[in-house]
Amino acid sequence: MLFYRLILLVAAPVLALRFLLRQLRGKPRPGAIAERLGGSSGEGVLHRGAVVWVHGSSLGELTGARAMIDLILSRDPDLHIVITTNTETAHKMVRDWGLARVDVVLAPLDYRYAVKRFLARWQPALLITIENEIWPNRFELCHQAGIPVTLLGARMSEKSARIWARLGALPRRVFDQISLISAQDRGSESRLVTLGVRSDATAPLANLKSGVSIPAGDTQELEELRTVFPYATTLLAASTHQGEEAQILAAYKLALKKQPQLRLILAPRHPGRADEIAGMIAGMGLACRRRSRREAPEADSVFLADTLGEMALWYQLAALTFVGGSLVHKGGHTPFEPVQFGSVVLHGPDVSNHGGAYQALAGANGSARISSEWDMASMICHLSADNTRRETMRLAATEALAELRRDDSALQNFVERAALLSGIYTISGCADTPEA
């Protein structure tokens, strides 16, 4: 832990400068920096019941955790949840849920001072971390305070496990402090146990994102947009990251030479990059229309879907979806959402975040892997023109992922065991808390 703390100490001036620059540019939400330091932007709420701390890195993790959050809230009318996240977009999404007995703040930085302030303020009885957010100081301070540290949908790739394994005694110390994990897949579970999680701390597997079904888009708007976006020849580039848009746009330009009727909807993972992406589109000689500015899409322009909460609409419009985070080293985003709406999945080589799902798709020939802009252009042209092949892939993908859909009994098992570990017995339906 000493080495880790030294790294944080060295990084402190860099983080401070970054915060100062953001403040000068007027970007931070009021109170955001205070939250990062373990404080709060408001007075907070005094709670009669226990507080559960739920942490998810960003949009995908917290969207996947929504069923668990609803389950906990439904079990105990006195219980309160504080949700932390690393991004403002996820902060806004949780706030827009409008859930009673739920607060959302940015997660405290993993400095002992900030974590101690956060714990003193909220006094949580339980920490539930979603997927792969491993923070040594956070875990140690919770453990020392008697707060069970639990991981739901825990994910550990082979690459991440190798990195952890090189850190001497640190991983054994960190992972031994985890009281309960429900891993996303058997491989992640095995790697976590090897790193130091006790084998008796494992619960049934739970892939949170496999159980997410997002509601369909507005029917009237969908029909209006379909006049501009013919289904078979519309490509959605979903949740793209920096380094991917240039390749996608280049592939689109190449494909247009053979298929002039192609349309592109580009939905970046972080809408805050929209100005940068719009400039990139213009730089490649393409017209651009932006959703955030309510600009009507046109047949000869790239439609930049730079808003949040509308992905279902874009999935329904597109016969083909490139899933972002897979052409760069981000591990790829979930294939479950496009498959839910019958859109054929294209993806890059890095899909480690959902390895089981993509393996199932590949085994069923239900997706297409691409590695370059030329691959993508060729695949777009082929699939947009071949309705039979596209329908075969759609049916294969639906069947392959149906077998991986989340078993809610695993989620319930996790919540019950976490409740017992923390002493929040009313979550598990017990009327009385035993005497200490």
N, C-alpha and C positions, 0 to 999 in steps of 0.2 A: 504493500500500500504506500510505502514511503516514496518509491519511484513514481507511482501514479500521481501522488500529491505534488512532487517536484515538477512533473510535466504541467500540471494545472497552474502551479505558481509561475512558471515560465510563460504560459499562455495568457495569464491575466492581463498584462498590458495590451496585448493584441485585442482581446475581447473588449477591454475598456475603450480603446480607440475606435473599435467598430461601433460600439453603442453610441459614442459621442458623435461620430459622423452621421449615423442614422438620425440622431436627435437634431443635428444641425440641418439635415435635409428634410426634416419634418415628417419622416416616414413612420416612426413608432406610434402606435396607439397610446393615448395617455395612460400611464400606469404600467405599460408593458415592461419597462426596465425594472420597475419596483418588483413586479412579479418574478422576473428572472432572478432577482436577488432574494427571493423568498418572502417578499412582502405582498401587498395587495393594492389594487387601484381603488378600492372602496373600503367601507367599514366592515363588510362581511356580514354574516348572519350568525346569531347564536342558535345552536341546535340542541333540541331536547335529546335526540337519539345519537347513536354512534355515527361516525363519519368513515366512509370508505373512500380511499384514494385510488382513482383509476387513471393510469397514464397510458396514452397512446401517442406515437410520434406525430402522426399527421392524419389526413382525411381518411385514407384507406383503413388504417388501424382502428380508428374510432367508429367508422361506419360499420366495420365488422363486429365491433364490441357492443353495438347498440342493443342487440337482443339480450346480452348479459346485463347491461345497465337496466333495461326495462324489467328483467327478471328480479334483480335485486330490489328495485324500487317497489315492485308489486308484493314482495314478501314481508315488508316491514314499513308501516306508515310513518314511523318515527325516524327512520334511517335517512341519512343525507349522503350525497356523493359529491366529492370535489374531483373534477376532471382536469388533468393537466395535459398539455400538448406542446410541441416544439414550434408550431407554425401559427401565424395569424389566420390563415385560411381555415384551418381546423377549429381554431378558437371561435371564429364567426359561425361555422357550421353548427357547433354544439350550442352556442348561444341561440341560434335560430330554431333549434329543436323546441325551445320554450318549455323544458321539463321542470316541473315543480321539484323542489328539494335537490336541485343540481346546480352547482356553481362551476364555472370554467375559468382557469387562469393559465398563463404560460408556465411551463415547468421551471422550477428553480434550477439554476446551473449547478453542476455537481461539485460545488465548493461546500465544505462542511458548514461554513457560516450561513450560506443561503439555505441549505437543506435544514439546518437546525431552526432557522427562522420559520420556514414553512411548517415544520412539524409542530413547533410551539403554537403557531397560529391556528392550524386546523385540527391538531391532535387526532390524527386518523387511527382507527383500530385495525386497519388492514390496508395493505398496498397490493393492487392488482395491476401488473404491468402487461401490456399487450405486445405480443410477438417478440421482437429482438432488442428491446431497449434495456441494455445492461449498464447500470451506473454504479460503480464500486462504492463511492461515499454514500450515496442514497441508500443502497442496500445495507451497508454496515451500520449506519445511524439508525435505520428502522429496526434492524436486528437487535441492536443494543437497547433500544427503547421498548423492546417486546412487541413490536409491530410485525406480524407475519408478512414475509415477502413472497408473493406468488406471481407466476407467469402463466398467462392464458394464450393458447395458440402459439406457444413458444417456437421460435425458429432459429436454427443455427446451421448455416451452410458449411460445407467442407472447408472453404476458404477461410471463413471467420474462425472456425475451430482451430485451424492451423495457426492463425495469428495469435489467438488466445493461448495456445499451447506453448508458444515461445516466450511467454511473460513470466516464467519462473513460478513462484509460489502464489502469485496474484490470483489466477483463475480458481485454484482450489479454495482459497480464502473467500472469494466472492461467491462462487456457486454453492459452497457449503451453507451459505446463509439463506438460501432459498428453501422455503418450507413446503412449497407445492408447485408443480408444473403440470400443465396439460399441453403437450407438444403438438405442433401442427402435423408432424409426420413421424414415422418410426425412426428415420435417419436422424432427424433433429434431436429426438429423445435420446438416442444412443450417444450422440456427440456431447450432449449436455451432461449426461451421467459420467462420461469419460472425463469431462472437465471438472467434475466435482459435485454435481447434484446427487443427493442421496437417492438410491434406487427406490426406497420406500416413500419418496416424496412425489412419485409420478402418479398422474391421474390419466383416465382414458384420453385418447387423442381428440383434439378439437381444432379443425381448420375453420376459423371464424368466417373467412371470406367466402367459403364454399356454401354458406347458408344464407348469404345476402341476396335478397330479391328486391330490386329497386322498382318503384312504381312506374308505369308507362307515362310517356309524355302527353301533353295536352292534345286531344284528338283533332280539334279544329286547326290548331297551329301546325300539327303534323301534316294535315291534308294540304294546307297552303304551301308549306315548304316542299312538298313532294312535286309541285309543279316545276320547281327549279332543280331538284335533286332526284333524277330517275334512279330507282332503287338499285338495279343491277350494275349501274356504272358509277355509283357513289362510293368513295373510299373515306372512311373515318380514320384519322390518326389520333388515337386516344391517349391522353396522359403522357404526352411527349416531354422529353427532357432536353436540356441544352446539349447540343451535339447530334441530336436526332433530326431536328427540323430541316437542316440543310440537306441531309440525305433523302428525306421524304420528298422535299420540294424538287430535288434533282430527279428523283425517280418519277415523280408526277409529270415533269416536263418531258422526260423521255417517253413515258406512256402515252402522253397526249398526241405524239406524232403518229401513233398507230390507232389510238382511240380518242378522237377529238371530243367525243361526248362525255368523257370522264369528268367527274366532279370531286373536289377535295374539301372535306371539313377537317380543320386542324384544331384540336382541343388540347392545349398545353396543360401539363400537370399543374403549373403555377401561373395563373392568369396575370400575375404581376409582371411577367416577362413579355406581355403582349406587344408593347412598343418595339422591343428588340426584334420580335418575330415578324411584326408588320414591316419593319425595315428590311429584314432578310427577304421577305416575299417580294417587296418592291425591287430589291437589288437583283433578284433573279428574273426581273422583267415580267412579273405576274401582278395582276390586279388583286386587291384585297378588300374585303368587306368585313367589318367587325361587329360581332354580336353585341358587345358591351355598349356600343354607340347606337344600337338599334338600326344599323344599316341593313337594308334589305339585301339578301344574297342575289347574285347575278350569275348567269350561266358561264361567263368567261372570267370569273374571279375565284380566288381561294377564299373560303368562308372561315374566318378566324373566330372560333367559338371560345372567346376569352371571358367566360362567365363560370359561375359555380352552380351546381344543382340541376343541370340540364342534360346530363350525359344520356339519360334514357331516350331523350328526343333524338340525339345524334345516332345512337345505336339503331333506332328504328328506321332511320333514313338510309342507312348504309348497308349494302349487302356484304361489304368487306370492311374489317376493322384491323388496323395495325395497332397492336398493344405496345405502348411505350415503355421506356425503361429497360428495353431488351436489346437495343443496338448499342447502348452504352452500359457501363458497369453499375447498374442500379437493381439488377435482379428481376426486372420485369414486373408488371402489374397483373392483377387478376384477370383470367380469361372467363371467369364465370359470368360476368355481366354481359359482354357481347354475345356469348353463347345463349344466355337467357332470352335475348331478343332475336336469335336466329342469324346473327351476323357471323360470317366466316372469319376465323382468327388468323392473322399473319403476325409473326413475331420474329425478333432477332435471336441471337444465340444465347444471351444471358437471361435465363428464366429461373434462376435458383430460388427466388422468393416463393414460387409456386411449382416447384419441381415435380411433385406428384401429379398435379393437374395437367401440366404440359406433357409429361411422360405418357399419361393416359390418352391425351389428344393425339400425340405422335403415333402411339401404338394402334389407334383406330383410324389413322389417316384423316383426322378431323381438324387439322390445322396445317399451316404452311410456314416453314422456317425460312427466313431470308437473311442474308449476311451482307448485302451491299445494295446500292441504289439500282444496279442493273438487275439483280435478283428480284427486287421489289417491282420494278417496271414490268419485267416479263411476267411475273405472277399476277399482277393487277390486270394486265391485258388478257391473259389466259382465262382467269376466273370470271372476269366481268363479261366475257363472251361465251362462256360455257355454263349455261344454266344447270345442266344435268350434273356436272362435276361439283358445282357449288352446292346443289341440293344434297348430293351424296355426302359431302363434307359436313354440311349443317346437321344432318341426321346423325352422323357418326359422332360428332362433337357432343350433341345433346345426350346421346346414350352413354358416352364415355364419362361425362361429368356427372350424370345422374347418380352413378355409383359412388361418387365422392361427396355427395351432398351431406352437409353436417347432420350428425345425429344429435338432436337436442338433449338426449339423455346424458351425453358426455358433458355438455354445458351445465346441466343441472347438478351432475355429480361434482363438478369443480366448485360451483357456488356453495353447495352443501358443505364440502370439506373445508373450503376457505372460511366459511362462517364458523364452523366448529373450532378451527385453529385460532381464530381471533376472539372467540367468546361471544360473537354476535348471534346468539342462539335463535333469536326470533326470525332470522332469515330462513332457517331450516324448519320453521313452523312450530317451534317449541314456545309455549306461552311464558315460561319462567326461565330466568337466568339462574343457574346454580350459584350458591353462595361461594365467595372466594375462600 
